[in-house]
């Protein structure tokens, strides 16, 4: 009986160790994402800028950030507005105008030692069969691509790297815990952990009581 109780104590203690450990954040990738206008909102592009051929009046967006995939990728921080961006560029019969929003992101997304340039907009006037990549190159050189045609840098930012994985960050002992789902301030242990500690204490006491009972002499 004592052996079984001790095993239960150890098993529950191990479970509490797992419960008490903070979850590591998922790793992401640092890259330029490509967006297309859909009315006054952004839609993540289903093809790359090297193959996309926007029509006259389209708005393309580029955003540098760290994200896991397209589902959580950060959008450009300025809404697509062709009229405002290309207001000063008159139409031509043999060309098309593509409005561009180039958002280099925040310092938190920047590679170590680099500062993201300010968000900028431009109106590219290019041949009618031009791709989004060609429209971007006409206003934001130099561009840098890797061997797989992934856009790595716009106007030289960032200086190096291309779609590299960003290591998952582990919670630090000094970090403040996040608020709980129940709306508490997160400053203390959860109810589940407290209950588990109480259960461990109870099992430990039971093990000691059983041990003493077995050693004590019976009634005479």
N, C-alpha and C positions, 0 to 999 in steps of 0.2 A: 504493500500500500504506500509506504514511504517513497519507494522508487518511482511509482506512477505519479504521485503528487509532485515530486521534484521535477520529473520530466515535463509535467504540465506548466510548472513555474517557468522553466527554461524556455519552453516553446512560446508562452505568452510574452515573456520578456523579449524574445527575438522579434515577435510581431510588433511590439511597441516600438522597438528600435526602428523598424521600417516605417511605422506610422509617424514617428517623430521627425524623420528625415525630410527636408524640404525637396520638392521636385526640381530637377535641373531643367532649365529652359531649352527648348528644342533649337538645334543648330539651324542657321539660315545661310543664304548666299548673298553676296554683295554684287549688285549688277545694275545696269541700265534697263529698265522695263519700257516697253513700247505701247502707247495708247492711241486710240482713235476716237474722234468725236462721235457722239450719238445724241444729237440735239445739243442740249447744254450740259451734258454729262460725259464722263469718260468711260470707255469700254476697253478692256484689255485686248490688245490685238491678237488675232488668231494666226498671224504669220509675221515674219520678221520684216524690218524696214527695207531689206535688200530686194524683197519680192513684192511688197505692197505697192500698188500704183493708185494713189488717191486721185479723186476727181477735183476739178477746180472748185474752190470753196470749202475744202476739207480742212480739218484741224488735226494735227498730229502732236502727241505729247510724249515726252521722254522724262523719266523720273529715276534718279539714282537712289537706291535704298538697300537695306538688308531685309530679306523676306525669305520664307520657306518655299513659297510657290505663288502662282498667279492669284490664288484665293485670298492671300493676305498681303499682296504687294501694294505698296503705297502709290496712290494716284498723284499726278501733278497737282500742286497746290493752287493753281489758277484754273478756273473753269474755261472750257473751250469757247472762244468768241471770235469767229472769223471777221466779222465786221469791224470790231475794235482793233484787232491786230493788223489787218490788211487795209485799213481805211486810207492810208497814205500811198498805197501801191495801185496805180490804175491798171485795169484789165487790158490784155493784149490778145489779138485774135489768134496768134500762133503760140501762145503760152498759157500756163495755168498758174494760179496762186494757191499756195499751201501755207496756212498759218501754223506756226510752230511754237510750242511751249516747252522750254528746256529747264527742268527743275533739278538742280544738282543735289538736292536733299539737305539733310541737317548735319551738324557736326557729329552727332551720335552715329550716323551711318558712314561717316568719312573714314578712309583708311588712316592708320596712325601717321601723324605728322602732316596731314593735309587738311586744308580748309575748303569747304565747298564754295564755288562761285555763287553769286546771287542768281536767283531765278531770272530768266530773261525770255522775251518773246521776239519773234521775227516773222516776216512774211517773205517766203521764198517764191520767186517767180521763175519757173523752170519749164522746159519743153513738155508738151502734153503727154508724152509717154514716160516721163521721169518717174522713178521710184521714190519712196519716202526717204531712203538713204541718200539719194541724189539731192533731194530737196534740203535735207539736213546739211549735207556737205557744202551746199552753196552759201550757207549762212553761219556755219559753226565749225569750220576747220580749225585744227586738224582732228580727224576722226581716227580711231584705232580699232582694228578688228583682230580677232584671233584666227587660227587656221580653220575653225569651223564656222566662220562668218558671224561670230557673236560680237555684237557691238561692245567694245571694252571702254572706250573713252570718247567724250565729246569736248571739243575745244581743249584737248589735252588733259581733261580731268576724268578719272584720276591718272596720276603719272604712271602707275604700274598696276598690275593685277588685272584679272578678268574673270568675273563670275566665281571668285574663290569662295570656299566655304568658310564661314565665320564660326569659330569654336563655340560650343554651348557654354553659357556662363553658369557657374555653380553658385548656389546661395552662400553668402559669407556669414560667419557667426555674428558679426556686428550688424547685419542687415535687419531692418525692422520687418516683422512678419506681415504678410498681406492680410487685409480684413477677411473675416470668415464669410461663408455664404449666407449665414444668418444675419449679417449686418453688424456683428460685433466689431470692436476695434482691433481684434487680432493680437492683443498684447499678452495674452496668457494661453495656456494649453487648452486644447479643445476638450469638449465633454467626453468624447470617446477615449482620449488618452487618459483623462482623470479616472474614468471608470475602469480602464485597463489596469492602471496602477493600483487601484483599490482591490481589483481581483487578484493581482499578483500578491499583494500583502495578505489577503485572506487565504490564498492557497499556501503561502509560506507559513502562516500561523497554523493552518490545519496540519501541515507536514510535521511541524514541531510538536503539536499536541498528540498526533498519532505516535510519534517516536517516544514521547514520554510515557504514553499510556502502555506501550508494549514493554517498556522497561520496568514499570511499577508493578509490585507484587499484587496478586489478586486477593480477594477477601478470604479470610481464614475461618 
